[in-house]
Amino acid sequence: MENNRLPQLTTTVIVWLVLCLTTGRAQQPPSIHALSIKPTYGLDMANTGGGNRNFLYGLHASYDRDLSASSQAWVNLLNAKGLSFGVLWHNMDHMTEIVESQAYTHGMAIGLLSEVDFQLLQAGSVKFLLTPGVGLTYITQTIKTQPATTTVGSHLNLALSAELGLEIPVSNRTSFLAAANVLHYSNGGLKIPNGGINTVNGSIGIKTALGHAKHTPSAGSSNFQPIVGSSGELVVGVGQRGKYRTSGGFWRTGVYGGYNYYLNQAVGFKAGLDMVYYHQVFDGNFEKTFQYYGSSYDRIRLGTSAGAEVALGRFAINGMFGKYLHYNSFHGVQWYWTSALRYYITPNIGLQSTLYMHRMQADYLNWALVFRI
């Protein structure tokens, strides 16, 4: 019965496509609102299921808002075409972790995902899109429900995706969608162990317009004006890394000071110093104070990093790559990288969540205030 669900989902989309085509042939005014539905199928990139290939299947349904008439500067600078908010569901009963010859499945995942479509190029009426996404998801099977496992540390997890797709109009109100994406589920180190789930996925679906609202030049307008050119910033925050299979954690204070140069209202470059203060260092006790790649014998680690930031109005995403100037690491770690999501309350004050990474392992999430001058 389980294996029949994916064909049923695909059949439902095909039926909907036929209905949209038959009802949407009369010329209609364009709409800025649409609904998309996409069955998905994916393969586990780690394949911890032993001899059998791990896979998942599911459904992604979203509300889409067209941005092509928006007057916001970042929309034109980045060639953004759409913004979507959707529900993402996955059946992961065929995603297994093998522990001492026993197979444990990951259950179900259901959550919310927001995405932005950036048009890379257009051939005739066909659009080639890059679509990053971020959201939250609830996974039913964790190290709590299955103590022998190490993949999913908590029920609540971050959902991160990056997609390359095609949008092909088949009528004046309906488009056919085809895409491939990489999806990541993890809790950012809040609960340990936290191996995380990484899959590569394919999807097909349809997008159909809702209503008959015409585009207007003021659609999606905003009075927010970010700082362009040179600026300095200070980021101060705190976060916690989980302790191994316990409810406690290791608190850390993170501080970043750096220089920014924004080429325009959408794209900027940055460089600066990262300092992390350990409220609990690794003292040689592997049971109580060991923190994997984040294990430090000293209270302070210090590094220098550089990267770029992309601004979407009040929201911004940045990525940095750095080298430690001082880190008395148990593992001899010398390099790190960070990714951050920022929200500007004003052009000078913001909120930021920064994920510190060592190699491919999440260290901790730093929740911070941003001061920019």
Buried (B, 14 or more C-beta within 10 A) or exposed (E): EEEEBBEEBBEEBEEBBEEBBEEBEEEEEBBBEBBBBBBBBBBBEBBBBEEEEBBBBBBBEBBBBBBBBBEBBBBBBBBBBBBBEBBBBBBBBBBBBBBEEEEBBBBBBBBBBBBBBBBEEEEEEEBBBBBBBBBEBBBBBBBEEBEEBBBBBBBBBBBBBBBBBBBBBBBEBBBBBBBBBBBBBBBBBBBBBBBBBBBEBBBBBBBBBEEEBEBEEEBBEEEBEBBBEEBEBBBBBBBBBBBBEEEEBBBBBBBBBBEBEBEBBBBBBBBBBBBBBBEBBBEEEEEEBBBBBBBBEBEBBBBBBBBEBBBBBBBBBBBBEBEBEEBBBBEEBEBBBBBBBBEBEEBEEBBBBBBBBBEEBBBBBBEBEBBBE
